[in-house]
Amino acid sequence: MERSYYVYLLASRRMGTLYCGVTNDLMRRVYEHKLGQADGFTRKYGVSRLVWFEHHDLVNNAITREKRIKRWRRDWKIELIEQDNPDWDDLYVSLGGIEPRDVVSRIGD
């Protein structure tokens, strides 16, 4: 069975606080960040906007890439984001993700 792995960058806002992570389920993991279920850094600093990601077939490659990006200077990470996402749009929504606040408001209707 073939698996997929993702390295991703989250931001608190345009040019805001950045976080780099790796996961085997990008949509689930970003949703967890948006709900504040991911303890630590992302919850503390409100980092939940998916601004960049890339796919890997092998977990070792994804982990190696994540570690490299974490060592990069901030301006290199910004350049990586802005190559494909110059407006820092939340890619989670464009991938079909539903914002948690939208789910709550639908339940209340």
C-alpha positions in Angstrom: 0.0 0.0 0.0 1.4 3.4 -1.0 1.3 6.2 1.5 1.6 9.9 1.1 3.6 12.3 3.3 3.5 16.1 3.3 5.9 18.7 4.5 4.0 21.9 5.2 4.4 25.5 6.3 1.8 27.3 8.4 1.7 31.0 9.1 -0.2 33.1 11.6 -0.8 35.7 8.9 1.0 37.2 5.9 4.6 37.6 6.9 3.7 36.3 10.4 5.0 33.5 12.6 5.9 30.4 10.7 5.8 26.7 11.6 7.1 23.7 9.6 5.7 20.2 10.0 5.4 16.8 8.5 2.3 14.6 8.3 0.7 11.7 6.5 -2.7 13.4 6.4 -2.4 17.0 5.5 -6.1 18.0 5.7 -6.6 16.3 9.1 -3.4 17.8 10.5 -4.2 21.4 9.4 -7.7 21.1 10.7 -6.2 20.0 14.1 -4.0 23.1 14.0 -7.1 25.3 13.3 -9.0 23.8 16.2 -6.0 24.4 18.5 -5.7 20.6 19.1 -2.0 20.7 18.3 -0.3 21.5 21.7 2.5 23.8 21.9 3.9 26.3 19.4 1.1 26.6 16.9 -1.6 27.0 19.5 0.4 29.4 21.5 1.1 31.7 18.5 -2.1 31.2 16.5 -0.4 29.5 13.6 -2.9 27.7 11.4 -2.9 29.1 7.9 -1.5 26.6 5.4 0.7 28.6 3.1 2.9 26.0 1.5 3.2 22.2 1.2 4.8 19.5 -0.8 4.1 15.8 -1.3 6.5 12.9 -0.7 6.1 9.2 -1.3 8.7 8.2 1.3 8.5 9.2 5.0 12.3 9.4 5.3 12.4 12.0 2.4 9.6 14.0 4.0 11.3 14.0 7.4 14.7 15.0 5.9 13.1 17.9 3.9 11.3 19.1 7.1 14.5 19.1 9.1 16.3 21.0 6.3 13.6 23.7 6.0 13.5 24.1 9.8 17.2 25.0 9.6 16.7 27.6 6.8 16.8 31.3 7.4 13.4 33.0 7.6 13.8 34.9 4.4 14.4 31.6 2.5 11.2 30.2 3.9 9.3 33.3 2.8 10.8 33.0 -0.7 9.7 29.4 -0.8 6.1 30.4 0.1 5.9 33.3 -2.2 7.1 31.3 -5.3 3.7 29.7 -5.5 1.6 31.6 -3.0 2.6 35.3 -3.2 -0.6 36.4 -1.4 -0.2 33.9 1.4 -3.6 32.5 0.8 -4.8 29.7 3.1 -4.3 26.7 0.8 -6.4 24.5 3.1 -9.6 26.2 1.9 -8.6 25.9 -1.8 -7.9 22.2 -1.2 -11.5 21.8 0.0 -11.0 22.1 3.7 -13.8 23.5 5.9 -12.9 26.2 8.5 -13.9 25.1 12.0 -15.9 28.3 12.6 -18.0 27.4 9.5 -18.8 24.0 10.9 -19.9 25.5 14.2 -22.1 28.1 12.5 -23.8 25.4 10.4 -24.7 23.4 13.4 -26.3 26.4 15.0 -28.5 27.1 12.0 
